[in-house]
């Protein structure tokens, strides 16, 4: 099942902020509808030490106009002992018992050890945080950005999982895995979802899944292991379990803000259209852009 054809609308939010927690980056954007065509787009910004905190900007998605730029963190990186001591980077949002949650990767860096991640969530109303999934028998090293949907009375989650920090080509092996839950709290991990291969697709990040009448569609960023930067991948599944692996037709541009890489997609439906928020060069250091399926 082929990817949608994407038409780029350009960068719709450019970072310009002197808040000490949001000096650079608007990474991992995700959209929650406020009213009519206006969406609150949460993102992860960084301080001078690359620690990430969460803020938002309200944008009319049809006009591509900013209606409010909050410019302050709504949720900052945690205490030195927390599972998000060095940052919060976003996955997607979902409803659970009437509340809206945003899933995130919590970054940690303990002394001389390699950084690592766990999966958490926060309540959009209270900004209270909690753990969703940490290392376990299947995910033994580190975890990253979750995408959670509720489907057929079950919660389904696709997320990143590190097998090894380095392989024979020097690139990490970081797969996209799958888990299910009856209540959204206790997760049954199933293992690798998207097929991976050295020098083809071995470092994945930020899955974004939508369900259509034909099946499940997933977009994500990935690296091949040949020294190239992130590109956009696409997979299709009829059952949400068995997936293809392809390259998306949303490519990097010849020049400009997304000429080196495209990464961190968030795909969502609005009225009759399908949109993608995504980052470009340097993991969204300057901001994020928008594309529409045609």
BALUM-426998 format. One line per field, with one value per residue (C-alpha): x, y, z. Coordinates in nm, 4 decimals. Each point is the difference from the previous one (the first is absolute). Example, Ala and Ser with C-alpha at 12.3 -4.5 7.8 and 13.67 -1.06 7.14 Angstrom:
REM residues 2
px	1.2300, 0.1370
py	-0.4500, 0.3440
pz	0.7800, -0.0660
END
This chain:
REM residues 294
px	0.0000, 0.1749, 0.0623, -0.2126, 0.1397, 0.1167, 0.0029, 0.2293, -0.1437, 0.3335, 0.1170, -0.3022, 0.1775, 0.3477, 0.1705, 0.0532, 0.0165, 0.2207, -0.1490, 0.2936, -0.1765, -0.1061, 0.3003, 0.0009, -0.1983, -0.3692, 0.0381, -0.2542, -0.3065, -0.3444, -0.3398, -0.3118, -0.3101, -0.1263, -0.2894, -0.0853, 0.3300, 0.2199, 0.2367, 0.2214, 0.3324, 0.2195, 0.3736, 0.3286, 0.2405, 0.3530, 0.2137, 0.3706, 0.0889, -0.2318, -0.2510, -0.3496, -0.3233, -0.3513, -0.1831, -0.2657, -0.1172, -0.3592, -0.0320, -0.2866, 0.0926, -0.1935, 0.1346, 0.3373, -0.0115, 0.1257, -0.2760, 0.1970, 0.3672, 0.0206, 0.3821, 0.0222, 0.0383, -0.3155, 0.2070, 0.3745, 0.2562, -0.0095, 0.2086, 0.3426, -0.1548, -0.3039, -0.0325, -0.0106, 0.2849, 0.1563, -0.3036, -0.3473, -0.0567, -0.3480, -0.1794, -0.3761, -0.3199, -0.2930, -0.3103, -0.0088, -0.2938, -0.1139, 0.3402, 0.2429, 0.3573, 0.3166, 0.2573, 0.3667, 0.3526, 0.1693, 0.3751, 0.2552, 0.3778, 0.1570, 0.3674, 0.2205, -0.2717, -0.1571, -0.3208, -0.3177, -0.3739, -0.3232, -0.3577, -0.2238, -0.3195, -0.1405, -0.3542, -0.0689, -0.2232, 0.2187, 0.3437, 0.0401, 0.2527, 0.0186, 0.1952, -0.1541, 0.2715, 0.3577, 0.2638, -0.1268, 0.0774, -0.0579, 0.1167, 0.3234, 0.1983, -0.1981, -0.3409, -0.1242, -0.2976, -0.3343, -0.3053, -0.3126, -0.3469, -0.3143, -0.1342, -0.2660, -0.0122, 0.3766, 0.2859, 0.2712, 0.3469, 0.2851, 0.3266, 0.3777, 0.2258, 0.3795, 0.1595, 0.3561, 0.1584, 0.2374, 0.0081, 0.2637, -0.0500, 0.0173, -0.3710, -0.2326, -0.2660, -0.3228, -0.3184, -0.3698, -0.1761, -0.3624, -0.1962, -0.3665, -0.1981, -0.3542, 0.0119, 0.2788, 0.2091, 0.1297, 0.1630, 0.0618, 0.3114, 0.0016, 0.3416, 0.1088, -0.2798, 0.1788, 0.2632, 0.3515, 0.3276, 0.3584, 0.0829, -0.3673, -0.2035, 0.1445, -0.0539, -0.3685, -0.1776, -0.3369, -0.2708, -0.3287, -0.2932, -0.3473, -0.2669, -0.1919, -0.2657, 0.2773, 0.2193, 0.2704, 0.2432, 0.3206, 0.2582, 0.3328, 0.3532, 0.2884, 0.3694, 0.1549, 0.3345, 0.2055, 0.0702, -0.3065, -0.2336, -0.3649, -0.2489, -0.3715, -0.1226, -0.3427, -0.1611, -0.3419, -0.1790, -0.3453, -0.0044, 0.2419, 0.2313, 0.1633, 0.1542, 0.1700, 0.3033, 0.0317, 0.1366, -0.2525, -0.0375, 0.0529, 0.3657, 0.2495, 0.0047, 0.2764, 0.0598, -0.1211, -0.1069, -0.0663, 0.2748, 0.2159, -0.2588, -0.3709, -0.1002, -0.2434, -0.3350, -0.3410, -0.2878, -0.3587, -0.3373, -0.1841, -0.3390, 0.0559, 0.3773, 0.3043, 0.2917, 0.3556, 0.2006, 0.3714, 0.3493, 0.2879, 0.3697, 0.1732, -0.2999, -0.2257, 0.2438, -0.1679, -0.3629, -0.2489, -0.1856, -0.3263, -0.0970, -0.3444, -0.0982, -0.1264
py	0.0000, 0.3150, 0.3066, 0.3105, 0.2621, 0.2892, 0.3681, 0.2066, 0.3222, 0.1195, 0.0853, 0.1157, 0.0668, 0.1473, 0.0077, 0.3500, -0.0121, 0.1358, -0.2233, -0.1881, -0.3364, 0.0556, 0.1610, -0.2376, -0.2779, -0.0642, -0.3757, -0.2817, 0.2175, -0.1492, 0.1581, 0.0038, 0.1728, 0.2958, 0.1196, 0.0239, 0.0161, 0.0968, -0.2573, 0.0183, -0.1357, -0.1201, -0.0294, -0.0645, 0.2933, -0.0039, 0.2031, 0.0786, -0.3463, -0.1811, -0.0907, -0.0026, 0.1436, 0.0264, 0.3054, 0.0674, 0.2285, 0.0366, -0.0034, 0.0273, -0.3082, 0.1034, 0.3562, -0.1089, 0.2987, 0.0156, 0.1210, -0.0395, -0.0683, -0.0937, 0.0338, -0.1529, -0.3633, -0.1759, -0.2987, 0.0045, -0.2790, -0.1701, -0.0288, -0.1712, -0.3298, 0.0023, -0.2109, 0.3237, 0.1794, 0.1175, 0.0583, -0.0709, -0.0628, -0.0656, -0.2927, 0.0380, 0.0588, -0.2244, -0.0129, -0.2187, 0.0019, 0.3359, 0.1654, 0.0989, -0.1217, 0.0681, -0.2772, 0.0894, -0.1298, 0.0866, 0.0544, -0.0931, 0.0339, -0.1446, 0.0873, -0.1668, -0.2406, 0.0263, 0.2035, -0.2082, 0.0463, -0.1249, 0.0649, 0.2236, 0.1994, 0.3229, 0.1238, 0.2971, 0.1635, -0.0449, -0.0730, -0.2802, -0.2568, -0.3767, -0.2915, -0.2050, -0.2501, -0.0480, -0.2542, -0.3581, -0.3499, 0.1032, 0.3637, -0.0439, 0.3151, 0.3181, 0.1103, 0.2979, 0.1916, -0.1832, 0.0107, -0.1205, -0.0502, -0.1585, -0.2547, -0.2684, 0.0666, -0.0561, 0.2436, -0.0581, 0.1507, 0.0166, 0.1319, 0.0001, -0.2569, -0.0206, -0.3365, 0.1338, 0.3450, -0.0948, -0.2562, -0.1090, 0.3249, 0.2191, 0.0869, -0.0970, -0.2681, 0.1548, -0.1750, 0.0791, -0.2407, -0.0693, -0.0443, -0.0364, 0.0854, -0.0468, 0.3053, 0.2213, -0.0624, -0.3590, -0.0851, -0.3340, 0.0469, -0.1923, 0.0801, 0.1414, 0.1330, 0.1504, -0.2165, 0.1424, -0.0733, 0.1246, 0.2673, 0.0227, 0.1036, -0.0492, 0.3162, 0.0913, 0.2756, 0.1676, -0.2283, 0.1683, -0.2328, 0.0621, -0.2605, 0.0226, -0.2168, -0.1881, -0.0639, 0.1622, 0.2544, 0.0957, 0.2695, 0.0286, 0.1289, -0.2400, -0.0215, -0.2587, -0.0458, 0.1278, 0.3401, 0.1708, 0.2048, -0.0603, -0.0559, -0.0705, -0.3602, -0.1474, -0.3336, -0.1527, -0.2796, -0.1520, -0.1256, 0.2295, -0.2975, -0.0868, 0.3016, 0.0889, 0.2306, 0.2713, 0.3503, 0.2821, 0.2315, 0.2965, 0.0715, 0.2614, 0.3213, 0.1226, 0.3080, 0.1515, -0.1095, -0.3685, -0.0486, -0.2269, -0.2223, -0.0530, -0.1595, -0.0328, -0.0177, 0.0510, -0.0908, 0.0986, 0.0433, 0.3324, 0.0128, -0.1624, 0.0444, -0.1809, 0.2073, -0.0716, 0.2107, -0.0737, 0.1272, 0.0712, 0.0768, -0.0569, -0.1797, 0.3050, 0.2569, 0.2836, -0.1149, -0.2304, -0.0240, -0.1273, -0.2185, -0.0962, -0.3216, 0.0521
pz	0.0000, -0.1231, 0.2148, -0.0472, -0.2362, 0.2142, -0.0916, 0.2213, 0.1417, 0.1400, 0.3499, 0.1986, 0.3291, 0.0383, 0.3394, 0.1377, 0.3785, 0.2768, 0.2718, 0.1537, -0.0422, -0.3628, -0.1669, -0.2958, -0.1670, -0.0445, -0.0317, -0.0109, -0.0641, 0.0703, -0.0569, 0.2186, -0.1380, 0.2033, -0.2158, -0.3679, -0.1941, 0.2977, 0.1487, 0.3056, -0.1167, 0.2831, -0.0621, 0.1804, 0.0278, 0.1411, 0.2369, -0.0361, 0.1357, -0.2465, 0.2721, -0.1466, 0.1401, -0.1429, -0.1313, -0.2618, -0.2777, -0.1259, -0.3790, -0.2450, -0.2001, -0.3120, -0.0173, 0.1460, 0.2327, 0.3612, 0.2334, 0.3262, 0.0740, 0.3695, 0.0210, 0.3501, 0.1080, 0.1158, 0.1137, 0.0698, 0.0218, 0.3384, 0.3150, -0.0150, 0.1162, -0.2306, -0.3148, -0.2038, 0.1762, -0.3260, -0.2145, -0.1316, -0.3705, -0.1297, -0.1632, -0.0493, 0.1973, 0.0914, 0.2167, 0.3120, 0.2437, -0.1295, 0.0381, -0.2755, 0.0359, -0.1954, -0.0173, 0.0115, 0.0142, 0.3277, -0.0402, 0.2660, 0.0113, 0.3117, 0.0438, -0.2610, -0.1133, -0.3452, -0.0079, 0.0022, -0.0218, 0.1540, -0.1100, 0.2079, -0.0361, 0.1381, 0.0496, -0.2294, 0.2625, 0.3085, -0.1541, 0.2512, -0.1256, 0.0397, -0.1424, -0.2819, -0.0899, 0.1137, -0.0945, 0.0127, -0.1259, -0.3615, 0.0145, 0.1911, -0.0811, -0.0683, -0.1286, -0.1999, -0.1375, 0.0350, -0.2243, 0.1830, -0.1471, 0.1423, -0.2451, 0.0477, 0.3766, 0.0342, 0.0224, -0.2585, 0.0194, -0.2488, 0.1389, -0.0434, 0.1676, -0.0050, -0.0742, -0.0049, 0.0142, -0.2813, -0.2811, -0.2508, -0.1940, 0.3104, -0.0045, 0.2813, -0.0436, 0.1234, -0.1097, 0.0082, 0.2358, 0.0923, 0.3245, 0.1001, 0.3123, 0.1306, 0.2252, -0.1337, 0.3108, -0.0146, -0.3321, -0.1704, -0.2133, -0.3292, -0.1476, -0.3370, -0.2230, -0.3040, -0.1752, 0.0228, -0.1791, 0.0206, -0.2581, -0.1016, 0.3035, 0.3472, 0.2063, 0.0221, 0.1926, 0.0634, -0.1446, -0.0912, -0.0708, -0.1403, -0.0744, -0.3272, -0.1625, -0.1819, 0.3058, 0.2110, -0.1381, 0.1798, -0.0657, 0.1815, -0.0448, -0.0507, -0.0829, -0.2280, 0.1757, -0.2944, 0.1543, -0.1472, 0.2176, 0.0853, -0.2809, 0.0147, 0.0000, -0.0539, 0.0840, -0.0591, 0.1834, -0.0378, 0.3592, 0.1874, 0.0602, -0.3332, -0.1710, -0.3260, -0.0039, -0.2625, -0.0435, 0.0169, -0.2972, 0.2339, -0.0775, 0.1094, -0.2041, -0.2270, 0.2146, 0.3235, 0.3452, -0.0927, -0.2601, 0.2186, 0.1662, 0.0626, 0.3299, 0.2927, -0.1834, 0.1561, -0.2331, 0.0752, -0.1700, -0.0078, -0.1678, -0.3413, -0.0059, 0.1391, 0.1266, 0.1132, 0.2413, -0.0220, 0.0784, -0.2314, 0.0368, 0.3348, 0.1495, -0.0097, 0.1326, -0.1913, 0.0151, -0.1694, -0.3275, -0.1422, -0.2945, -0.1308, -0.1749, -0.3543
END
